Amino acid sequence: MKTKFFSAIIACFIITTVFSQSNLNDYKYVIVPNKFDFLKKKDQYQLNSLTQFLFKKCGFVALMEGDAYPDDLARNRCLALRSDAIKGSGMFKTKLTVELKDCNDQLIYTSKLGESREKDYAKAYAGALRNAFNSIEALNYKYEPNEKITALQTQNTGTKSEVAQEIQELKKEIQNLKKEKEAENVTNVPKVIEVQPKVETVTLVPAIKEEDTMEADIKEVLSKVLYAQEIENGFQLVDSSPKVVYRIKQTKLDHVFLVENKSAIIYKKGDDWILEYYANGILKQDILNIKF
């Protein structure tokens, strides 16, 4: 009876391992976050760098979050799994597991629990992480393209050249709007004339440039979380007040919006939302924290 019971457990373990390996083999890349939730700083104790190194050691193409992504991954994010390290509870042991999720935030794989009794934090986290990776290494990962995943490439965006062309057109539109606004400000400048015999002095009150006021508004917004509320042809972005900070309009491109009444665009780059605008003739980019 005991023999049958242990045989059944071993069989289940083998089936689970094969199934996990098959799932992981569908994905070409692994993206490692530059900060884990249970730590206070980016790459604290060099744990994120170690995670990337261990994934590469197991045969994965591991990329750090925020790095320049390969062309196929930029077109199709579903080629990659997102990794995370989860800290377990314990007074005398440091415990970590590694999770892998797909582009739809579905959990694909969880490693075995890695443990360490080291008292030094750096050594404890590194030891627990290496132990957790033993189960990942045992999967013998090897990328095998899955047609269902690679087919998503043509559904996400158009060709690279079309995207680049659209962005260039949007930038030209921003420049034209900027010039029109400057011309309008100049024509509306009030004139103060001081009359003296045979002398006419004209004093111009300088117009407040839109990009100057916009840049000041942006500095105030960058530290806040903006929440997207759907409106006709786009969204309005509100803060926690709630106050409407921007209204953005949809374009022909996915994840690219025109900012209403501003010479600016908002678009998605990687996992970040970028606000791009001109200030004093210089093209600037700022990262916004937007929750859709």
C-alpha angles and dihedrals in degrees: 000000000000090000091055091047094053091044090055091051092050091048092051090049092051092048092049092049093050092046092050092047091050091052094048092047088064091069125076101195142033120208115208118204116236090227134031119219095238092057129070102218139044112271090355111186083006086274095141092050089049090051091053090048093050093049090052089049088055091054101262126133095238121194128187115235110264095025120126105274125220116260095254092051092047088055096042119027091182089078088076136067119215114227130209137176116224121202118220126210123260139130101216101025135056108224128192136171127188120227129195121200131183128233090277091056091251115149109246102171141004120195126223116273113276117207139190134181095200114128095208108087097220093050093041096052093043092049094047091047093050090050091051090052091058089080091048092050089051090062091071092218118211123170114245113177114241113211093212090058099038090048089066087071094083093043098057102058142343124260121311092248093052091051092049091049092050092050091050090051090050091051090051089050090053091051091050091049090049092052092047091050093049091049090050091050092051094051091050096051109124116234122221110199121196110197121213130161108292090341126098118190119193118197116194120207104218116241119240105246117232093227091056093055091040092053090052090050091049093054088056093048100045095078094050133083112239120207119210117227117187117243133165110305093355145350142294116226114217133182126223093276082061099247125153105242101172139002112210129195127212122248133194089271125081113249093006119116137177115229110234114243091358133097091236146095132211119211139163119253114179105314094333133089111225125205108205121191144140122258118181090342093308122115109233135187128203131180116236126199101227124173114201 
